[in-house]
Amino acid sequence: MTKPHDMDLLLVVLSTDPRMVLCLEVVDGDAAVRGGNIVVRPSSTVLFRHGILFDAVKKRSGLHVRMYESYRGADAHAILDALDKEYHLDTPWFTPARWLEGHGVDF
């Protein structure tokens, strides 16, 4: 994993089962300059109040999104677009309707 740079976006994912996207953060300064420590800009944090399934982001983006990876260009835009679409559904991830739509957990 490359160290984040100033203004990079970080996708915060909880290692639960299923994995959940908690929020999107903006890096404040270069982590390499801070001994590898990442500092974020709290005023720029986007919290996903209903939670977003990590697998739904992978499915919507059409990418094999992996934890601890960096994405740029078209791939980064595809991930952000998937997050935006999931966020604007404004529906909790744990409802049966979400599972039937195919955006939830596969049982």
Backbone bond lengths (Angstrom), bond angles and torsions (degrees), N, CA, C in turn:
res aa  C-N    CA-C-N  psi(-1)  N-CA   C-N-CA  omega(-1)  CA-C   N-CA-C  phi
1 M - - - 1.452 - - 1.530 108.69 -
2 T 1.304 116.24 131.56 1.454 120.15 175.19 1.515 109.11 -78.12
3 K 1.325 115.66 150.64 1.466 119.22 179.31 1.532 109.06 -74.63
4 P 1.322 116.67 135.36 1.468 120.54 -179.08 1.531 112.42 -63.60
5 H 1.317 114.26 146.84 1.461 122.61 178.04 1.523 109.51 -108.65
6 D 1.319 114.97 165.74 1.455 121.47 178.67 1.529 111.15 -51.36
7 M 1.313 116.63 132.27 1.466 125.60 177.38 1.532 114.26 75.28
8 D 1.335 118.72 2.61 1.465 119.84 172.45 1.524 108.48 -65.86
9 L 1.325 116.53 153.80 1.455 121.63 176.00 1.517 109.54 -97.99
10 L 1.311 116.24 139.54 1.462 122.18 176.47 1.518 108.65 -117.90
11 L 1.305 115.34 130.46 1.452 121.58 174.88 1.526 106.38 -95.69
12 V 1.323 117.31 117.08 1.458 121.71 -178.17 1.521 108.03 -92.82
13 V 1.338 115.82 115.80 1.465 122.50 -176.00 1.521 109.05 -117.93
14 L 1.332 115.85 129.03 1.464 121.34 176.13 1.520 109.11 -83.68
15 S 1.320 115.87 134.37 1.465 120.40 179.44 1.518 110.77 -83.71
16 T 1.316 115.84 56.46 1.460 122.15 177.01 1.528 107.31 -95.80
17 D 1.306 116.76 -179.21 1.454 120.21 175.82 1.521 107.69 -124.73
18 P 1.311 119.20 101.72 1.468 128.49 7.80 1.530 111.67 -79.84
19 R 1.331 115.97 159.75 1.463 120.73 178.07 1.529 109.38 -68.45
20 M 1.331 115.40 138.61 1.458 121.57 -175.58 1.521 110.85 -122.82
21 V 1.330 115.69 138.36 1.457 121.26 172.90 1.521 106.62 -85.05
22 L 1.309 116.38 119.57 1.460 122.04 -177.22 1.524 111.69 -87.82
23 C 1.337 116.23 -46.83 1.458 119.12 -176.36 1.524 110.83 -164.22
24 L 1.313 114.16 173.71 1.451 123.23 175.31 1.519 105.95 -118.15
25 E 1.337 117.34 127.58 1.463 122.70 -177.80 1.521 110.15 -116.81
26 V 1.329 116.76 157.90 1.459 123.48 175.58 1.531 107.80 -114.54
27 V 1.329 116.05 127.27 1.462 121.43 -178.30 1.533 109.93 -71.84
28 D 1.327 115.29 138.06 1.464 122.46 178.22 1.530 108.19 -111.69
29 G 1.323 117.14 96.54 1.468 121.89 -178.68 1.516 111.40 92.62
30 D 1.320 115.75 171.41 1.467 121.33 -179.47 1.520 110.93 -89.19
31 A 1.326 116.33 128.81 1.458 121.10 179.96 1.530 111.24 -64.45
32 A 1.322 117.81 -32.69 1.466 120.96 -179.51 1.530 110.92 -61.52
33 V 1.317 117.05 -35.68 1.467 122.14 179.59 1.526 110.36 -72.19
34 R 1.328 116.87 -25.37 1.470 122.12 -177.04 1.524 111.93 -100.26
35 G 1.312 116.86 27.57 1.466 120.40 177.98 1.515 113.22 66.48
36 G 1.332 117.56 26.55 1.453 122.07 179.29 1.517 113.86 91.32
37 N 1.315 117.72 -6.28 1.465 121.46 178.86 1.524 110.50 -76.61
38 I 1.302 116.49 135.94 1.453 122.33 -179.97 1.527 109.01 -100.73
39 V 1.320 115.46 127.53 1.465 121.90 175.65 1.524 106.28 -115.83
40 V 1.332 116.27 137.83 1.465 120.70 -178.29 1.523 110.34 -115.66
41 R 1.342 114.91 165.06 1.464 121.95 177.62 1.532 108.18 -97.41
42 P 1.327 118.03 99.16 1.468 120.52 -176.33 1.524 113.95 -55.11
43 S 1.320 117.36 -32.30 1.464 119.54 -178.16 1.530 111.99 -70.25
44 S 1.331 117.28 -13.67 1.465 121.47 -179.28 1.528 113.15 -103.80
45 T 1.326 117.81 0.58 1.460 121.84 -178.04 1.526 111.33 -65.75
46 V 1.322 116.17 135.98 1.463 122.23 174.45 1.527 106.65 -112.38
47 L 1.335 116.67 110.70 1.463 121.68 178.23 1.524 109.19 -90.69
48 F 1.317 116.09 139.62 1.455 121.33 178.00 1.526 107.43 -101.65
49 R 1.329 116.21 95.77 1.462 121.77 -169.73 1.523 113.73 -62.89
50 H 1.313 118.92 -28.71 1.459 120.29 177.70 1.519 112.18 -93.41
51 G 1.290 117.74 -4.10 1.456 121.12 -174.81 1.519 109.95 75.29
52 I 1.299 116.13 143.82 1.454 121.12 178.07 1.516 107.73 -125.57
53 L 1.305 115.95 127.99 1.459 120.25 178.98 1.523 109.68 -68.27
54 F 1.317 116.00 129.53 1.462 121.38 177.45 1.528 110.04 -59.34
55 D 1.329 116.87 -40.40 1.468 120.51 179.71 1.523 112.29 -65.46
56 A 1.342 117.33 -30.80 1.466 119.81 176.77 1.524 110.51 -67.97
57 V 1.323 116.56 -36.85 1.467 120.85 176.74 1.524 109.63 -64.93
58 K 1.321 116.37 -43.51 1.465 120.22 177.91 1.530 110.41 -60.22
59 K 1.330 115.85 -45.95 1.470 120.57 -177.66 1.532 111.19 -64.73
60 R 1.323 117.13 -47.62 1.466 121.48 -178.32 1.527 112.26 -65.62
61 S 1.334 116.79 -36.69 1.466 120.06 -177.24 1.527 111.70 -75.35
62 G 1.335 116.21 -22.10 1.461 119.92 -176.66 1.523 112.49 75.25
63 L 1.321 116.57 13.09 1.462 121.85 -178.00 1.518 110.73 -113.82
64 H 1.304 115.65 157.45 1.459 120.48 172.78 1.531 106.96 -90.04
65 V 1.340 115.62 72.95 1.456 121.79 -177.40 1.522 108.58 -66.64
66 R 1.327 115.14 130.69 1.464 120.17 -178.50 1.519 110.40 -120.28
67 M 1.297 115.07 150.88 1.462 121.39 176.42 1.530 108.82 -66.16
68 Y 1.312 116.43 149.91 1.467 124.72 174.88 1.525 113.44 62.89
69 E 1.315 117.13 27.56 1.463 121.74 178.21 1.524 109.59 -113.69
70 S 1.314 115.13 159.25 1.464 121.81 175.17 1.517 108.72 -107.50
71 Y 1.314 116.28 140.21 1.464 121.57 179.54 1.514 109.04 -129.35
72 R 1.315 116.16 138.93 1.463 121.85 -179.67 1.526 109.46 -134.00
73 G 1.297 116.19 167.57 1.459 121.74 173.03 1.515 113.65 60.29
74 A 1.338 115.28 -136.46 1.464 121.85 -175.48 1.530 111.86 -60.74
75 D 1.325 117.86 -36.60 1.465 120.13 179.06 1.533 110.89 -64.95
76 A 1.324 116.87 -43.73 1.464 120.52 178.69 1.526 110.41 -62.93
77 H 1.330 116.51 -41.30 1.466 119.86 178.38 1.525 111.34 -65.00
78 A 1.326 118.13 -37.24 1.463 121.26 178.30 1.525 110.82 -64.60
79 I 1.320 116.95 -38.84 1.463 120.96 178.54 1.530 110.35 -67.90
80 L 1.335 116.91 -44.95 1.469 119.98 178.41 1.520 111.76 -63.82
81 D 1.316 116.91 -38.26 1.463 120.71 177.62 1.528 110.56 -64.05
82 A 1.333 116.55 -42.06 1.471 120.77 177.90 1.520 110.63 -62.86
83 L 1.326 117.36 -43.08 1.464 121.21 177.10 1.523 111.02 -60.48
84 D 1.320 115.88 -44.96 1.461 120.98 -179.33 1.532 110.95 -60.41
85 K 1.321 116.82 -44.61 1.473 120.37 -179.78 1.522 111.17 -65.25
86 E 1.319 116.85 -42.02 1.465 120.02 177.62 1.528 110.73 -64.67
87 Y 1.319 116.56 -42.42 1.461 121.69 -179.42 1.528 111.23 -61.90
88 H 1.310 116.27 -42.64 1.464 120.12 -176.89 1.528 114.14 -76.95
89 L 1.318 117.78 -7.51 1.462 119.19 171.70 1.526 109.70 -64.82
90 D 1.350 115.57 -29.80 1.460 122.49 178.14 1.528 111.94 51.28
91 T 1.327 114.12 40.97 1.463 121.05 -179.46 1.528 108.84 -128.52
92 P 1.327 118.04 132.79 1.464 119.24 177.15 1.529 110.87 -56.31
93 W 1.316 116.29 142.69 1.460 121.58 -176.70 1.523 112.42 -69.10
94 F 1.328 118.11 -21.90 1.469 120.86 -171.35 1.525 114.17 -94.33
95 T 1.310 119.01 17.92 1.463 120.53 179.25 1.530 110.79 -90.30
96 P 1.329 118.04 146.49 1.467 120.40 178.40 1.528 112.92 -57.14
97 A 1.337 117.37 -33.60 1.467 119.92 179.14 1.519 111.04 -59.84
98 R 1.329 117.65 -37.85 1.472 121.33 179.11 1.529 110.29 -66.05
99 W 1.328 116.52 -37.39 1.463 118.86 -179.98 1.522 109.82 -67.44
100 L 1.335 116.56 -40.64 1.456 120.67 -179.22 1.523 111.77 -67.42
101 E 1.350 117.05 -29.49 1.461 120.79 176.75 1.517 112.01 -70.18
102 G 1.326 115.66 -15.55 1.456 119.39 -178.07 1.509 113.24 86.26
103 H 1.319 117.36 13.05 1.471 120.51 178.71 1.513 111.60 -105.62
104 G 1.285 116.78 3.75 1.457 119.55 -176.87 1.511 111.60 -109.76
105 V 1.289 114.82 -152.84 1.450 122.11 -177.71 1.521 109.55 -77.49
106 D 1.319 116.80 135.97 1.462 120.69 174.42 1.524 108.39 -87.11
107 F 1.336 116.22 123.54 1.465 120.38 -179.88 1.503 110.33 -102.07
